[in-house]
């Protein structure tokens, strides 16, 4: 039997809801992960938008086996507090938005590293509720919003997560935000109707227009 994800720690008010992915949206991931790999004697080659098959030994140039790639990803999550830093303007932007909206982090990572990420976010002042899960994000967002007659926003760097939320939450503002990295240039593109936020200042403008269209 599949265990139901516990969302009881997320308490929403009678306000719009903004749900943010974390890696490469709130915290830098691609760049620090590549630095981490170099320290382990490996390199990520941007040949396609995937890690398996593209992480190679610096010495032999041979691609690592999937089990070793998974080990490195988990080692990075274990050490994330030493590597990851906030993206530009995210702290100020989310603090300002939180005056009018409920902000929730929905991070795609093994739940056993939840406390590592919680400490990191708290340390930089991002104390909003966080959900760590490897389950599809659309059903999680659907459970969170629960059909309330209030505006919703979802921000992510991955097209499949944006599509998942689109398919489960009607009239949700979907924002595609990603770093300008060689790896992300190879990423699948989101479908029509999903807005591209170039940075957090732009995201705030789009969110304000969605939650207060009369003021846009």
C-alpha positions as CSV (number, residue, x, y, z in Angstrom):
1,X,0.0,0.0,0.0
2,X,1.3,3.5,-0.9
3,X,1.8,5.8,2.0
4,X,-0.2,9.0,1.8
5,X,2.0,12.1,1.9
6,X,1.5,14.0,5.2
7,X,0.6,17.6,4.5
8,X,-0.8,18.4,8.0
9,X,2.1,20.7,8.8
10,X,1.0,23.1,6.0
11,X,-1.7,25.5,7.3
12,X,-3.2,27.8,4.7
13,X,-5.1,30.9,5.3
14,X,-7.9,32.6,3.3
15,X,-5.3,33.9,0.9
16,X,-3.8,33.2,-2.5
17,X,-1.3,30.3,-2.6
18,X,2.2,30.4,-4.1
19,X,4.0,27.1,-4.4
20,X,7.7,27.1,-5.3
21,X,10.0,24.4,-6.4
22,X,13.4,24.7,-4.6
23,X,16.3,23.4,-6.7
24,X,17.3,26.0,-9.4
25,X,14.3,28.2,-8.4
26,X,14.9,29.1,-4.8
27,X,18.4,27.6,-4.3
28,X,21.1,27.2,-6.9
29,X,21.5,23.5,-7.8
30,X,23.1,23.0,-11.3
31,X,26.2,25.2,-10.7
32,X,27.1,24.0,-7.1
33,X,26.4,20.4,-8.1
34,X,28.9,20.7,-10.9
35,X,31.5,22.1,-8.4
36,X,30.7,19.2,-6.0
37,X,31.3,16.7,-8.8
38,X,34.7,18.2,-9.7
39,X,35.7,17.8,-6.1
40,X,34.8,14.1,-6.4
41,X,36.9,13.7,-9.5
42,X,33.9,13.8,-12.0
43,X,32.5,16.2,-14.5
44,X,29.0,16.9,-15.9
45,X,29.0,17.2,-19.6
46,X,25.9,19.0,-21.0
47,X,25.2,16.6,-23.8
48,X,21.5,16.1,-23.0
49,X,19.2,17.1,-20.1
50,X,19.9,14.2,-17.9
51,X,22.5,13.3,-15.3
52,X,22.9,9.6,-16.0
53,X,25.1,9.1,-18.9
54,X,26.5,12.6,-18.7
55,X,28.5,12.5,-15.5
56,X,32.0,11.2,-16.4
57,X,35.2,10.5,-14.6
58,X,37.6,13.4,-15.1
59,X,40.5,10.9,-15.5
60,X,39.0,8.3,-17.8
61,X,36.2,10.3,-19.4
62,X,34.0,7.2,-19.0
63,X,30.3,7.8,-18.0
64,X,29.4,6.7,-14.5
65,X,27.0,3.8,-13.9
66,X,23.5,4.8,-12.8
67,X,24.0,3.5,-9.2
68,X,27.1,5.8,-8.8
69,X,25.2,8.8,-10.2
70,X,22.5,8.2,-7.7
71,X,25.0,7.9,-4.9
72,X,26.5,11.2,-5.9
73,X,23.2,13.0,-6.0
74,X,22.3,11.7,-2.6
75,X,25.8,12.7,-1.3
76,X,25.1,16.2,-2.6
77,X,21.8,16.3,-0.8
78,X,23.5,15.2,2.3
79,X,26.0,18.0,2.0
80,X,23.7,20.6,0.4
81,X,24.0,23.1,3.4
82,X,27.7,23.5,2.4
83,X,27.0,24.1,-1.3
84,X,23.7,25.6,-2.1
85,X,22.9,29.4,-1.9
86,X,19.7,31.3,-2.6
87,X,19.0,32.6,-6.1
88,X,19.1,36.4,-6.7
89,X,16.2,38.4,-5.0
90,X,14.3,35.2,-3.9
91,X,14.4,36.1,-0.2
92,X,13.2,39.6,-0.6
93,X,10.6,38.7,-3.2
94,X,9.0,35.8,-1.2
95,X,9.0,37.9,2.0
96,X,7.1,40.6,0.2
97,X,4.7,38.2,-1.5
98,X,4.0,36.5,1.9
99,X,2.3,39.7,3.1
100,X,-0.6,38.8,0.8
101,X,-0.1,35.1,-0.1
102,X,0.7,31.8,1.6
103,X,4.0,30.6,0.3
104,X,4.9,26.9,0.3
105,X,8.0,25.1,-0.9
106,X,7.5,21.8,-2.9
107,X,10.9,20.2,-3.4
108,X,11.5,17.1,-5.4
109,X,14.0,15.2,-3.3
110,X,14.2,12.1,-1.2
111,X,12.3,12.9,2.0
112,X,15.1,11.6,4.2
113,X,17.1,14.8,3.4
114,X,14.2,17.0,4.4
115,X,15.8,18.2,7.6
116,X,19.0,19.2,5.8
117,X,17.0,21.4,3.4
118,X,14.8,22.7,6.2
119,X,17.9,23.9,8.1
120,X,19.4,25.5,5.0
121,X,16.2,27.4,4.1
122,X,15.7,28.6,7.7
123,X,19.3,29.8,7.9
124,X,18.8,32.1,4.9
125,X,15.4,33.4,6.2
126,X,13.0,31.3,4.1
127,X,11.0,29.8,6.9
128,X,7.9,29.0,4.8
129,X,6.4,25.4,5.0
130,X,8.2,22.8,2.9
131,X,7.1,19.5,1.4
132,X,9.8,17.1,0.3
133,X,8.6,14.3,-2.0
134,X,9.5,12.4,-5.2
135,X,5.8,12.0,-6.1
136,X,4.2,13.9,-9.0
137,X,3.6,17.5,-8.1
138,X,0.2,17.9,-9.7
139,X,-1.7,15.7,-7.2
140,X,0.2,17.3,-4.3
141,X,-0.7,20.8,-5.5
142,X,-4.3,19.6,-5.9
143,X,-4.5,18.4,-2.3
144,X,-2.9,21.6,-1.0
145,X,-5.3,23.9,-2.9
146,X,-8.3,21.7,-2.4
147,X,-10.5,23.6,-4.9
148,X,-10.5,26.8,-2.9
149,X,-11.9,29.8,-4.8
150,X,-8.6,31.7,-4.5
151,X,-5.7,32.4,-6.9
152,X,-2.9,29.8,-7.1
153,X,0.6,30.0,-8.5
154,X,3.1,27.3,-9.2
155,X,6.8,27.9,-10.0
156,X,9.2,25.3,-11.3
157,X,12.2,24.8,-13.7
158,X,11.0,21.4,-15.0
159,X,8.4,21.2,-17.8
160,X,6.9,17.9,-16.6
161,X,6.2,19.4,-13.1
162,X,4.4,22.4,-14.7
163,X,2.4,20.1,-16.9
164,X,1.5,17.9,-13.9
165,X,0.1,20.9,-12.0
166,X,-1.7,22.2,-15.1
167,X,-3.5,18.8,-15.4
168,X,-4.6,18.9,-11.7
169,X,-5.3,22.5,-10.7
170,X,-7.5,24.7,-12.9
171,X,-6.7,28.3,-13.5
172,X,-3.3,28.1,-11.7
173,X,-0.7,30.5,-12.9
174,X,2.2,28.4,-14.1
175,X,5.6,30.0,-14.1
176,X,8.7,28.5,-15.7
177,X,11.8,29.7,-14.1
178,X,15.3,28.2,-14.7
179,X,18.9,29.3,-14.6
180,X,20.8,30.3,-17.7
181,X,23.0,27.2,-17.7
182,X,24.2,25.0,-20.6
183,X,22.4,22.0,-19.1
184,X,19.1,23.8,-18.8
185,X,19.3,25.0,-22.4
186,X,18.8,21.3,-23.3
187,X,15.7,20.9,-21.1
188,X,12.3,20.1,-22.6
189,X,10.3,23.2,-23.2
190,X,6.9,23.8,-21.4
191,X,3.7,23.7,-23.3
192,X,1.9,26.8,-24.6
193,X,0.2,28.9,-21.9
194,X,3.0,28.5,-19.4
195,X,4.7,31.8,-18.7
196,X,8.5,32.2,-18.5
197,X,9.7,34.2,-15.6
198,X,13.2,35.5,-16.3
199,X,14.0,36.3,-12.7
200,X,12.4,36.8,-9.3
201,X,11.5,40.5,-10.1
202,X,9.7,39.4,-13.2
203,X,8.0,36.5,-11.3
204,X,6.7,38.9,-8.7
205,X,5.2,41.1,-11.4
206,X,3.5,38.2,-13.0
207,X,2.2,36.9,-9.7
208,X,0.8,40.4,-8.7
209,X,-1.0,40.5,-12.0
210,X,-2.6,37.1,-11.3
211,X,-3.7,37.7,-7.7
212,X,-4.7,41.3,-8.2
213,X,-5.6,41.6,-11.9
214,X,-7.4,44.9,-11.2
215,X,-4.1,46.5,-10.2
216,X,-2.1,45.1,-13.0
